Amino acid sequence: MNSSIVDALGWALIHSLWECAAIAVLFAIGNLALTRSTANARYLLGYSSLLAMPAAMVATFLSLFGDHPPAAISLVAPAPVAPNSEPVASLLSAAPSVVSSSLPYIQLVVWFWVAGVIAMSTWSMGGWIAAQRLKWRSKQPLPEFWQARLKVLSERLSIRRTIRSCEPARS
């Protein structure tokens, strides 16, 4: 991977720690303010907060990567100016010099993060596959007592669709 992409991603990950903490604090304050509100309002606040966290990281990455040329991400420090030079010459010689801001272990942080994303995605996909397999193997209907109970509950909740309930047939 390009070192400027790795640096930008590493800094975005580091900045996401405080950004997500700030979003969580704002969510907690908003949730306290909405204590007497509807569940939909609190759900919308929570959903918005969860969407804001990765959006903040992506925005930070884009701002860090977009502001700099494809070289190393850098901090700008003014070059030293000679004390007895002319004013125009001192303005021209005060061009910024590039100082690298890369942390020594930032590539390691990024690669551990990528490995974690891959591992958690694989684990989540495995759980989804296991749930789908369980759904397709569940062909044995529940006893009549549970069927009647489910029908009463669906009528009380005004559910018009037919609900199929089966128990898993473990082998």
PyMOL commands that set and color helices and strands:
alter all, ss='L'
color gray80, all
select helices_A, chain A and resi 3-33+39-66+87-93+106-137+144-156
alter helices_A, ss='H'
color red, helices_A
select strands_A, chain A and resi 74-78+96-100+140-141+166-167
alter strands_A, ss='S'
color yellow, strands_A
deselect
rebuild
show_as cartoon
